[in-house]
Amino acid sequence: MSLFVTKSVEKLMAESAGEGAGGHGHSALKRTLGATQLVALGIGAIVGAGIFVLTGVASAEHAGPAVVYSFIAAAIGCALAGFCYSEFSTMIPIAGSAYAYSYATLGELVAWIIGWALVLEYAVGAATVSVGWSGTVVSILASLGITLPSALLNSPWDMTPGVMNLPAVLIIVAITAILIKGIQESARFNAVIVAIKLIVVVLFIILGYAYINRDNYVPFLPPNTTGEFGNFGWTGVLAAAGQIFFAYIGFDAVSTAAQEAKNPKRDMPLGIIGSLAVCTVLYILYALVLTGVVNYKELNVAAPYALAVDQMKGMPWLGFWMKFGSLLGLTTVMLVMLLGQSRVFYSMSRDGLLPGLFSEIHDKFRTPWKSNLVLMVFVSLLAAFTPISHLGQLTSIGTLAAFIVVCVGIIVLRKTHPHLPRPFRTPFVPVLPALGVLANFALMYSLSKLTWIAFVCWMGLGLVIYFSYSRTRSVLQLSLISRR
């Protein structure tokens, strides 16, 4: 058995056209998504916890008003990876995203590692966001005079122990039901919510502009007076970029829906780059208004946007709508994350690396419903019983690892398959992908030592599963053995 055996691009392209894979003979996913829906999926995944929470924390702890530069730095790393994702998703429009791309370029072991890393981005990320969703619901209900019992709001290991986080479980169950119903229904639900939350964010930017105190911008880049990495100055900008990178997670989830796009050769680059561009502009404007209305030293709070709204006198109604907007933002983040995770598992299952139930398609809804149900149980348990409010960095490091592999994969594929049709071509190869590797590794480097330790442990667990189960059941490995 070869650890680095690659899956032929021709086979992947055949699968994307609807042919069976892995000997399972399951029905193909349904192609129903257009460019607008793909952009909306990207925005739905991106605009959420990052913009509403992490902007204030990163500004207060690392960068001050220069957190704007941090958003630009993180966006550059994402854009460099986004061009590479666009080439892959138009060339090989198949579910699985970075997992499928690495299988075709760097081999099975690397593909498994990336697939396992994506669990951190999608499943663990969705569980983390569901806890934030629960806290936002509690805050909204409290403002309306409704109080829920704390035993049903906290896990047994939270600072205030409870029985379980029930609202977090209920929202995961509700989103799973929407995903099982169908990709078109999921996209419509997402599009409506995206429109509402974008209105809320734009409203905050427009109304907040009048309340900016320019003294809060001085100094725009607070100096690093201690010499420690990440303690303001330009190293603080980099550290903040690594922290708020969580705010950009999700644009790559658009590529997991490539097998359900009507015209992936045209629409995938629009969905990936378009959603990233819209959100980058929004983030920069939002950060400028936030740090202009409130001094950065005061922003290390759970809801910095609410603090800013409180200082915008004469508009008490805006506070409720900002909370409502953040609730909607978190809802669509979970929807796209769970959608992405189920599609990655679908692809891995068709290759034999995971049990067959993950790739079974519902006869009526044409969705991987059993995969959705398994994920619902797993993510709900995490949300209900685990204090995971600090797992944002762990989610980020798994995503950054995937970005690096995709950038490397483009360079490899240009060498090994130079003549394959490429509806979208990443410009300036190998320079641009190489810059993508460097930029995303710099963001990884800025994350904490504890995050790296946890990441290594997670990868170790994944290798145990691969060598004890997946490798011996790999469709590709078994086909090589049968030929011998």
Secondary structure, 3 states (H helix, E strand, C coil): CCCCCCCCHHHHHHHHCCCCCCCCCCCCCCCCECHHHHHHHHHHHHCCHHHHHHHHHHHHHHHHHHHHHHHHHHHHHHHHHHHHHHHHHHHCCCCCCHHHHHHHHCCHHHHHHHHHHHHHHHHHHHHHHHHHHHHHHHHHHHHCCCCCCHHHECCCCCCCCCCCEHHHHHHHHHHHHHHHHCHHHHHHHHHHHHHHHHHHHHHHHHHHHCCCCHHHHCCCCCCCCCCCCCCCHHHHHHHHHHHHHHHHCCHHHHHHHHHHECCHHHHHHHHHHHHHHHHHHHHHHHHHHHHHHCCHHHCCCCCHHHHHHHCCCCCHHHHHHHHHHHHHHHHHHHHHHHHHHHHHHHHHHHCCCCCHHHHCCCCCCCCCHHHHHHHHHHHHHHHHHCCCCCCHHHHHHHHHHHHHHHHHHHHHHHHHCCCCCCCCCCCCCCHHHHHHHHHHHHHHHCCCHHHHHHHHHHHHHHHHHHHHHHHHHCHHHHHHHHHC
